[in-house]
Amino acid sequence: MNKFLEQTCFGAHSAKNIPCRKKECKNWIKCENDLNCVLISAKGGPKTLQEIGEVFNLTRMRICQIEKSILGKLKSSLPE
C-alpha cells in the first residue's frame, strides 16, 4: 500500500475494512458501504450520477446540474 495511505485515517480504515466514526472529519460521509469516507469512495473508481448522489445524499438530477455547471466553468476558463 502507498505510504501516504498508510499514514492517514482513511488508509487505516481501508486496510482494516472498518467504518470511520469521526464525523467531524471533512472527508466523513454517511455511507457505511464506503466506510464513511469520501476518499475511500473515490478510490473505488468511476461512479454513476446515482451513486454519487447516494454518497452525498443528493438526487441524480442535482449531481447532473452540478456536473454541467463545473464543465461550463472549466470550458470558459480555457485559453482560446
C-alpha positions as CSV (number, residue, x, y, z in Angstrom):
1,M,0.0,0.0,0.0
2,N,1.1,3.6,-0.7
3,K,2.9,5.2,2.3
4,F,0.6,8.2,2.2
5,L,-2.4,6.0,2.5
6,E,-0.8,4.1,5.4
7,Q,-0.3,7.4,7.3
8,T,-3.8,8.7,7.1
9,C,-7.1,7.9,8.7
10,F,-8.7,6.7,5.6
11,G,-5.7,4.4,4.9
12,A,-6.1,2.7,8.2
13,H,-9.9,2.3,7.8
14,S,-9.4,1.0,4.3
15,A,-6.7,-1.5,5.3
16,K,-8.8,-2.8,8.3
17,N,-12.2,-2.5,6.5
18,I,-13.6,-0.6,9.4
19,P,-16.1,2.3,9.0
20,C,-15.0,5.6,10.3
21,R,-16.9,7.2,13.2
22,K,-15.1,10.6,13.2
23,K,-18.0,12.7,12.0
24,E,-16.1,16.0,12.4
25,C,-13.6,14.9,9.6
26,K,-14.0,16.9,6.4
27,N,-14.0,13.6,4.5
28,W,-16.7,11.9,6.5
29,I,-19.9,10.9,4.7
30,K,-22.9,9.0,5.9
31,C,-22.3,5.9,3.8
32,E,-21.1,2.7,5.5
33,N,-20.7,1.0,2.1
34,D,-17.7,3.3,1.6
35,L,-16.5,3.1,5.2
36,N,-18.0,6.6,5.8
37,C,-15.1,8.2,3.9
38,V,-15.3,10.1,0.6
39,L,-11.7,9.3,-0.1
40,I,-12.3,5.6,0.1
41,S,-15.4,6.1,-2.0
42,A,-13.4,7.9,-4.7
43,K,-10.7,5.1,-4.7
44,G,-13.5,2.8,-5.8
45,G,-13.3,4.2,-9.4
46,P,-15.8,5.9,-11.6
47,K,-19.4,6.1,-10.2
48,T,-22.7,6.8,-11.9
49,L,-24.6,10.1,-11.1
50,Q,-27.0,8.0,-9.0
51,E,-24.1,6.5,-6.9
52,I,-22.5,9.9,-6.4
53,G,-25.9,11.3,-5.3
54,E,-26.3,8.5,-2.8
55,V,-22.9,9.3,-1.3
56,F,-23.7,13.0,-0.8
57,N,-27.5,12.5,-0.1
58,L,-28.4,14.4,-3.3
59,T,-30.6,13.5,-6.3
60,R,-29.1,12.2,-9.5
61,M,-30.5,15.3,-11.2
62,R,-28.8,17.7,-8.8
63,I,-25.5,15.9,-9.4
64,C,-26.1,16.3,-13.1
65,Q,-26.7,20.1,-12.6
66,I,-23.5,20.4,-10.6
67,E,-21.6,18.5,-13.2
68,K,-22.9,20.7,-16.1
69,S,-22.0,23.9,-14.1
70,I,-18.5,22.7,-13.4
71,L,-17.9,21.7,-17.0
72,G,-19.2,25.1,-18.2
73,K,-16.8,26.9,-15.8
74,L,-13.9,24.7,-17.0
75,K,-14.6,25.4,-20.6
76,S,-14.9,29.2,-20.1
77,S,-11.5,29.2,-18.2
78,L,-9.6,27.6,-21.1
79,P,-7.5,29.9,-23.2
80,E,-8.7,30.3,-26.8
